[in-house]
Amino acid sequence: MKNVWILNHYAQEPGGAGGTRHFHLAEHLQAYGWQATVIAASVEHQSGHQRLAPDEKQRCDYFKGVPFLWVRTPEYQGNGGGRMRNMLAYTWAVLQRGTTAKLPRPDVVIGSSVHPFAAVAGALLARRFKVPFIFEVRDLWPQTLVDMGRLQEGSFMTWALRKLELWLYRRAARTVVLLPRAWEYITPLGIPKERVVWIPNGVDLSLFPRSTAANTANTDKFTLMYFGAHGQANGLDNVLRAMKHVQEQPDGRHIRLRIIGDGPLKTSLVTQASEMRLTNVSFEPPVPKSQIPALAAHADAFVFNLIDAPVFKYGISSNKLFDFMAAERPVVFSCDSTNNPINDAQAGLTVKPGQPRALANAICEIAATPLVQRQRMGRAGREYVEQNHGFEQLGGRLAAVLDEVSAGR
């Protein structure tokens, strides 16, 4: 069996609150002759929980045969200097020879750019062991930060990050992208299109039992649900404004929105809801990934919202959207992205982003839709993710890339 190391600073073990992409890919790679080791930071990103004991510099845990090597990083909260120190500490620790000394020698190294420094560490480790490097691009750094207004085009930081990303693209035997049209951003940088491979996010379908039909046809209560991050890109302030319009409409007074999760903007969102005197919105803490299917079963529909940003012209690949669809519920989709799984599957309604009244009307429309039609939408969404986003098939696609680059060493 060949070995691949996957460097993902924020990789999440199964059962935690957050994305488990690399666990599930690693789990299914075994069937194709690849043993993956996930190398991740000891501090859990969402909660700030330190996984290691005070006297531990690192520890290797196993989850269904998948080894996770936790390397010590300092605890932090928020997106300030503490998070940056945590990033740099992870990168430094991974590059120390003693950190990976007990791991089987890699045949390929994957560096995942949840932030670019982890990918840099992956590239340097691949060079050290003289094996192929695969660059996994989760977000288009620094373009995403520029489009979000968090970096200025022409600044030194933006210039430096562009130099860094180009170095990574050139070092990579293959670049794995999660966004379906990311190649349109990458190929103008001089990277051949055939070296860019699309492997989107997916869903563990085994966690979501089939035929979880909507609870009842009760018209006295309609539960709309959102679970996931509370960050800038999610634009949940738009959802709150939409719920204000819903609250004011006679046909929307039975609709309640449950917002589950956490993130840097949660405190301000709770304050905003209070100031708007919203009685139809509740905020709840994040839940472990293993509890998501049971939670989703209480929803009559979901809402998916993103801000209107240029970066979405390259597409989206959202874990939570695929979870929504796997749960067999219709989705109100408020996003202007190149790809639209909800339209493709005919699994809900779509509105333009940043238009709260239009979103409110769509929410009221989905609530007024007869149960049998909502069930039809839900089944269509489920069938779509079964055909396109099951981790078993995604693991096979990654294994084919690994086989290709390792054969061409």
Secondary structure, 3 states (H helix, E strand, C coil): CEEEEEECCCCCCCCCCCCCHHHHHHHHHHHHCEEEEEEEECECCCCCCECCCCCCCEEEEEECCEEEEEECCCCCCCCCHHHHHHHHHHHHHHHCCCCCCCCCCCCEEEEECCCHHHHHHHHHHHHHHCCCEEEEECCCCCHHHHHCCCCCCCCHHHHHHHHHHHHHHHHCCEEEECCCCCHHHHHHHCCCHHHEEECCCCECHHHCCCCCCCCCCCCCCEEEEEECCCCCCCCHHHHHHHHHHHHHCHHHCCEEEEEECCCCCHHHHHHHHHHCCCCCEEEECCCCHHHHHHHHCCCCEEEEECCCCHHHHHCCCCHHHHHHHHCCCCEEEECCCCCCHHHHHCCEEEECCCCHHHHHHHHHHHHHCCHHHHHHHHHHHHHHHHHHCEHHHHHHHHHHHHHHHHHCC
